Amino acid sequence: MALIEVTLEPDGLVCDHPALPLLFLPHDPTGGRQTTVTLWRDTIQAQHISQEADRWFSAALDRPCHLVYMPASTRRIVDPHYAPPDQIVGFADGFPFLIANSASLDDLNQRLAQPVTMRRFRPNLVIAGAAPFAEDHWRSIEVGEVTFDLVKPCARCAITTVDPESGTVGKEPLRTLATYRTVDHKVLFAVNALTRGEGAVTVGDAVRAQAE
């Protein structure tokens, strides 16, 4: 899956794989059948996109696949231990946003024989100019027109050991992170976040952090 590249176009997404022709997916697919999917402990309704998309992803991943999206009528609630009941999330792991700190990655790379890029951790936003792991102590940040509440550190899984450029799997950076970023048997890097309302965020926006 790491070898699939996705490009955002005005009217949809273009999926690219080295062994396949390009696949176009509209932003608002219509006519697909409804289906039930299970994500962790949540069982929710999703919408099937197309048989063409199924065939493309089945060939790319070498296993039977169905590509679905979450329609506006489906509401997947964020874990109530960390969020009010009006906060929802799509097919992300558990929270709508992940925020990382470039200095934290620099700190990690100083400990690795081969440095890794931030793509290993797949954040939505990357903050620059702070001390390493300062994000552990932020309660909220303002970026552009949006306030993000940082609700908990993100526990990382083995996906971080997949090189996004080649698709090969190793032991780093999870093995090294585990030596100094383990809490309650969970290896932590970056923070899960929620937003207060909507607004624009632009590359280069100033970040105003509110500490705990």
C-alpha positions in Angstrom: 0.0 0.0 0.0 3.0 2.3 0.6 3.6 2.3 -3.1 0.2 3.9 -4.0 0.6 7.6 -4.6 -2.5 9.8 -4.3 -2.7 13.3 -5.9 -5.5 15.8 -5.0 -7.2 17.3 -8.0 -10.0 19.9 -7.9 -12.7 17.3 -8.7 -11.3 14.2 -7.1 -8.3 12.0 -6.4 -5.8 10.3 -8.8 -4.3 7.1 -7.6 -1.0 5.9 -9.0 0.8 2.6 -8.7 3.9 1.5 -10.6 2.2 -1.6 -12.1 -1.2 -0.1 -12.9 -2.9 2.6 -15.0 -4.0 5.7 -13.1 -7.3 5.5 -11.2 -9.6 8.6 -10.8 -11.9 8.8 -7.8 -14.4 11.7 -7.7 -14.8 13.6 -4.4 -18.5 12.9 -4.4 -19.1 9.4 -5.7 -22.7 8.4 -6.3 -24.7 5.3 -6.8 -22.7 2.9 -4.8 -24.3 0.3 -2.6 -24.3 0.7 1.1 -22.3 -1.7 3.2 -21.4 -2.3 6.8 -17.8 -2.1 7.9 -16.0 -2.7 11.2 -13.1 -0.4 12.3 -11.7 -1.4 15.7 -14.7 -1.5 18.0 -16.9 0.6 15.7 -19.4 -1.0 13.3 -20.6 1.7 10.9 -22.3 2.3 7.5 -20.1 3.0 4.5 -20.8 3.6 0.8 -19.2 1.4 -1.9 -17.4 3.4 -4.6 -17.2 1.2 -7.8 -16.2 -2.1 -9.1 -13.4 -0.5 -11.1 -11.9 0.8 -7.8 -12.3 -2.6 -6.3 -10.4 -4.2 -9.2 -7.7 -1.6 -9.1 -6.9 -1.9 -5.4 -7.2 -5.7 -5.4 -4.5 -5.8 -8.1 -2.4 -3.2 -6.3 -2.5 -5.1 -3.0 -2.7 -8.6 -4.4 -5.7 -9.5 -2.4 -9.5 -9.0 -2.7 -10.4 -5.4 -1.7 -13.5 -3.2 -1.6 -13.0 0.6 -1.6 -15.6 2.4 0.4 -16.1 6.0 1.7 -17.9 7.4 4.7 -21.1 9.3 3.7 -22.2 12.4 5.5 -25.1 10.4 7.1 -22.6 8.2 9.0 -21.3 9.6 12.3 -18.4 7.8 13.9 -17.9 9.2 17.4 -14.4 9.9 18.8 -13.5 8.0 22.0 -15.6 9.8 24.7 -12.7 9.4 27.2 -10.9 12.1 25.2 -13.6 14.1 23.4 -17.1 15.6 23.8 -20.0 13.7 22.1 -20.1 16.1 19.1 -16.6 15.2 17.9 -16.6 12.7 15.0 -13.9 11.0 12.9 -13.8 9.3 9.5 -11.9 6.2 8.7 -8.8 7.5 10.5 -7.4 5.3 13.3 -9.2 7.0 16.1 -8.8 10.8 16.0 -9.4 13.3 13.1 -5.9 15.0 13.4 -2.4 14.0 14.2 0.2 16.8 15.0 3.9 16.2 15.0 7.0 18.3 15.9 9.9 18.5 13.5 12.4 18.8 16.4 11.1 15.6 17.8 11.9 13.8 14.6 15.4 15.5 14.6 15.9 14.1 18.1 14.9 10.6 16.9 17.1 10.7 13.8 20.2 11.6 15.9 19.7 8.1 17.6 19.2 6.2 14.3 21.8 4.7 12.1 19.7 5.7 9.1 17.4 8.7 9.5 13.7 8.5 8.6 11.4 11.2 7.2 8.2 12.4 8.8 6.2 10.4 6.3 6.8 7.4 8.6 4.4 9.0 11.1 1.7 10.4 8.7 0.8 13.6 10.5 -1.7 16.1 9.3 0.3 19.1 10.6 4.0 19.4 11.3 5.2 22.1 13.7 8.6 23.7 13.5 10.5 25.9 15.9 9.7 24.2 19.2 11.9 22.1 21.5 11.9 18.3 21.0 8.8 16.7 22.4 7.4 20.1 23.6 4.1 18.8 22.2 3.8 16.4 25.1 3.1 19.4 27.3 0.8 21.5 25.0 -2.9 21.5 25.9 -3.9 23.4 22.7 -2.5 25.2 19.8 -3.8 27.9 17.5 -2.8 27.6 13.8 -4.2 30.1 11.3 -8.0 30.3 12.0 -8.2 27.0 13.9 -7.7 25.9 17.5 -6.6 22.3 18.0 -7.0 20.6 21.4 -4.2 18.1 21.9 -5.9 15.3 23.8 -3.2 12.5 24.1 0.1 11.2 22.8 -0.2 8.9 19.8 0.7 5.2 20.4 2.6 4.0 17.3 2.3 0.6 15.6 4.4 -1.4 13.2 3.3 0.7 10.2 6.1 3.1 11.1 8.6 0.5 10.2 7.5 0.4 6.6 9.6 2.6 4.3 7.1 4.7 2.3 9.5 5.0 -0.6 10.2 1.3 -1.2 7.5 -0.6 0.8 10.2 -2.6 2.6 9.7 -3.4 6.3 12.4 -3.1 9.0 12.6 -2.7 12.8 13.2 1.1 12.9 12.3 3.6 14.0 10.0 1.7 16.4 12.8 -0.2 18.1 14.8 3.0 18.9 11.7 4.9 20.0 10.8 2.2 22.4 14.1 2.8 24.3 13.1 6.3 25.4 9.4 6.9 24.4 7.6 4.0 26.1 4.7 4.7 28.5 2.5 1.9 29.8 3.9 -0.5 27.1 3.0 2.0 24.3 5.6 3.7 22.1 4.7 7.4 21.7 5.3 9.9 18.9 3.2 12.9 17.9 -0.1 13.8 19.4 -3.8 13.2 18.6 -5.9 16.3 18.2 -9.4 17.6 17.9 -10.6 21.0 16.5 -12.9 23.7 17.8 -14.9 24.6 14.7 -13.7 25.1 11.2 -11.2 27.5 9.5 -8.3 27.8 7.1 -4.8 26.6 7.9 -1.9 27.5 5.6 1.7 26.3 5.4 3.8 28.9 7.3 1.1 30.0 9.7 2.3 31.0 13.1 1.6 28.5 15.9 0.5 29.7 19.4 0.8 27.0 22.0 -1.0 26.8 25.3 0.9 24.7 27.8 -0.8 22.4 30.4 
